[in-house]
Amino acid sequence: MSVSLSVLPGLAGIDLCLHLVRLDHGAAVASTAARHCVVAPWREGGQAQFIEHPVPQDTGRSTSATRQWALDRLAEPVTLEDLARHAHMSVRTFTRRFRGEVGSSPQKWLAQRRLAHARLLLESTDLSVARIATACGFGDPVALRKHFHTYLGLSPLAYRRAHNAPDPTTARQGCFSP
């Protein structure tokens, strides 16, 4: 695959803008801006795009309260039966309605929400991968790594390196010093 040379200055400009936003406002703001532009917030080449998949808007449907209930319990083990029980439905009815509202199975949606929370913690904290795995309901680092590899194509530490802001004092020195 070839890249037009006229595209490269635009990419360099976007990278520079994101770098300056990261230095002035932090990694979380730069990551949000990058996602809105559908670019990686910190490019090292060859990585997947990281696009947010927000929680569907509450349309008055019957699973919205249960989705929020599950989001409030990401660190806890939540089963399909727990979700259906909270919604006062059978597992089959809950699964059908949930899929109709959200577009995916409850288990896949919950795993994606946990993964999104793990990504946020990797971007904004210095917590260990083991502590993040526990805080997000994956239980152990192996399960977290498996989900990262399956959905994002890289490890949690590689994600942290790509999306965590470098030290502003060393970044400025390295970027503009003679």
C-alpha positions in Angstrom: 0.0 0.0 0.0 1.4 3.4 -0.9 0.7 6.7 0.8 0.5 9.9 -1.1 3.2 12.3 -0.1 0.6 15.1 0.1 -1.0 13.2 3.0 2.1 13.1 5.2 2.3 16.8 6.1 -1.4 16.7 7.3 -0.6 13.7 9.5 2.4 15.4 10.9 0.3 18.5 11.7 -2.3 16.4 13.4 0.4 14.7 15.4 1.9 18.0 16.4 -1.5 19.4 17.5 -2.3 16.3 19.6 1.2 16.5 21.1 0.6 20.2 22.2 -2.9 19.4 23.5 -1.4 16.5 25.5 1.3 18.7 27.0 -1.1 21.5 27.9 -4.3 19.6 28.9 -3.2 16.0 29.5 -3.5 12.6 27.9 -7.2 12.2 28.5 -8.1 15.4 26.6 -5.7 14.5 23.8 -7.2 11.0 23.5 -10.7 12.4 23.3 -9.7 14.8 20.6 -7.9 12.1 18.7 -10.9 9.8 18.9 -13.2 12.6 17.5 -10.7 13.0 14.7 -10.5 9.2 14.3 -6.8 9.2 14.7 -4.5 7.5 17.2 -3.6 9.9 20.0 0.0 8.8 20.0 1.1 7.1 16.8 4.0 4.7 16.6 2.7 3.1 13.4 0.8 -0.1 12.7 -1.9 0.2 15.4 -5.6 0.0 15.3 -7.9 3.0 15.6 -9.4 3.4 19.0 -12.9 4.7 18.6 -15.2 5.1 21.5 -18.5 3.1 21.6 -20.6 5.0 24.1 -23.5 3.6 26.0 -26.7 3.8 23.9 -29.0 6.6 24.8 -31.8 5.8 27.1 -34.8 5.5 24.8 -37.2 4.4 27.6 -36.6 0.8 26.8 -36.6 -1.7 29.5 -32.9 -2.6 29.7 -31.5 0.9 30.2 -31.7 0.8 34.0 -30.0 -2.6 34.0 -27.2 -1.3 31.7 -26.6 1.5 34.2 -26.8 -1.0 37.1 -24.1 -3.1 35.4 -21.9 -0.1 34.7 -22.0 0.7 38.4 -20.7 -2.8 39.1 -17.9 -3.3 36.5 -15.5 -4.6 39.2 -18.0 -7.3 40.3 -18.7 -10.5 38.6 -22.0 -9.9 36.8 -23.7 -12.8 35.0 -26.3 -12.9 32.3 -28.7 -14.3 34.9 -27.9 -11.3 37.3 -28.7 -8.9 34.5 -32.0 -10.6 33.6 -33.0 -10.8 37.2 -32.3 -7.1 37.7 -34.5 -6.3 34.7 -37.2 -8.6 36.0 -37.1 -10.7 32.8 -36.3 -14.2 31.7 -32.7 -14.6 30.3 -34.1 -15.2 26.9 -36.4 -12.1 26.9 -33.7 -10.0 28.4 -31.1 -11.1 25.8 -33.5 -10.5 22.9 -34.5 -7.0 24.1 -30.9 -6.1 25.0 -29.6 -7.1 21.6 -32.5 -5.1 20.0 -31.6 -2.0 21.9 -27.8 -2.2 22.0 -26.9 -4.2 18.9 -24.8 -6.8 20.7 -25.1 -9.5 23.3 -25.1 -8.5 27.0 -21.9 -10.4 27.6 -20.1 -8.7 24.7 -21.4 -5.3 25.7 -20.2 -5.8 29.3 -16.8 -6.9 28.1 -16.5 -3.8 25.9 -17.5 -1.5 28.8 -15.0 -3.2 31.1 -12.4 -2.8 28.3 -13.3 0.9 27.9 -12.8 1.4 31.7 -9.5 -0.4 31.6 -8.4 1.8 28.7 -9.3 4.9 30.7 -7.4 3.7 33.7 -4.3 2.9 31.6 -4.4 6.4 30.0 -5.0 8.3 33.2 -3.4 6.3 36.1 -0.2 4.5 37.0 -2.1 1.5 38.4 -0.6 -1.9 37.7 -2.2 -4.1 35.0 -3.2 -6.5 37.8 -5.0 -3.8 39.8 -6.7 -2.5 36.6 -7.8 -6.0 35.7 -9.4 -6.4 39.2 -11.0 -2.9 39.1 -12.6 -3.6 35.7 -13.9 -7.0 36.5 -11.5 -9.1 34.5 -10.3 -10.8 37.6 -6.7 -11.3 36.6 -4.1 -9.7 34.2 -4.3 -12.8 31.8 -8.0 -12.2 31.1 -7.4 -8.4 30.6 -4.5 -9.2 28.2 -6.7 -11.6 26.3 -9.4 -9.0 25.8 -6.9 -6.3 24.8 -5.4 -8.6 22.3 -8.7 -9.8 20.9 -10.4 -6.4 20.6 -7.4 -4.0 20.2 -4.6 -6.1 18.8 -2.1 -5.1 21.5 -1.2 -5.6 25.1 -2.3 -3.3 28.0 1.2 -2.1 28.4 1.6 -1.3 24.7 -1.7 0.6 24.9 -0.5 2.5 27.9 2.8 3.4 26.1 0.8 4.6 23.1 -1.8 6.6 25.0 -0.2 7.8 28.2 1.3 11.3 28.0 5.1 11.5 28.2 6.6 13.5 31.0 5.9 17.2 29.9 9.3 18.4 31.0 11.2 15.8 28.9 8.7 16.0 26.0 9.2 19.8 25.6 12.9 19.5 25.9 13.1 16.8 23.3 10.7 18.4 20.9 12.0 22.0 20.7 15.5 22.1 22.3 18.5 22.8 20.1 
